[in-house]
Amino acid sequence: AFWERLPLRGLRIAGTVAAVGVVAYLVAVRRGSIEHSLSKVGSAQPGWIAVAVAAELLSLVCYAVLVRVLLQLGAVTVPFRALFSLTVIGIAMLNSIPGGQAISTIYWYEQLRRYAVQRSVAVFALLVSSLLGIATLVLLAAGGLAAGSHGFGAQARYPVLAVAAAILIAAVLGRRQFVPGALWAVRHLGGQDVPREQPLAANHLASLLVLGLLNWLFDAAVLFAALEAMGQTIPVRGVVVAYTLGQLVSAIPILPGGGGTIEATMSAGLVLAGGTGAAVIAAVLLYRIVSAWGLVPLGWGLWRAMPNAHPARLEPAAGP
């Protein structure tokens, strides 16, 4: 298997070296600002830190439930605990090794196969979860931009709203046309004898969109809580736009975890939206600690402790 041939130790070392190099560069260039921001993180309000941790936990739960629903549409049930562990492990890979996005996807696929998930259903779940992530992130950005016609990100307002409207229209039209056909094809490719005219839980599309949006909303709530912990009050529109820009940048596989580009993008956006430099940087660092860096040791610990998968229960998908 690809995963067995992958030099994980070497990749982790390379990722660590790359991350240390980026940190060293930032410290050398903006030493005073970074040190000041790090000192402010230590003075964050504990209550808001607890809110941030709870919000991130809910975000992880939403993503694991989303994947579970997709697998159930393919008539397969995988234990929630395993899917939650895979979610955390995937985040650890994204934020600690080069090419983490691809490696995480491969790891997800191989683990699903170990749970006896058919190839077509595993590919379907991973592909659709990614597409839902993109679509719901656009919807979140549109919601933030719809809050007003002026201010940070105003020039992107109409294009983003147009794309969001197209996504919603496609979801409404596809609910009874494209989704049942796609699900029938997935089950048929998986070797299951399913009549073409059988209703295949088209109502799940709304649930999937809600779960995808909640995944982003709870993760964005971590940033809101981090800003409050640093005493920063920034308009919701500005925070949402800065957050979505940072998430878009994170999709560019330059270095593990974005290599500082996410932090720089979010910080710049929040400053433009009215935040104070050092406090904003501290809030973004706190957000990244809770939503990414703090999950790296936990994820690799789960990876080492991940038991051999037991066959999933093949059963008819639950109704809407």
Order of alpha helices (4+ residues) and beta strands (2+ residues): alpha-alpha-alpha-alpha-beta-alpha-alpha-alpha-alpha-alpha-alpha-alpha-alpha-alpha-alpha-beta
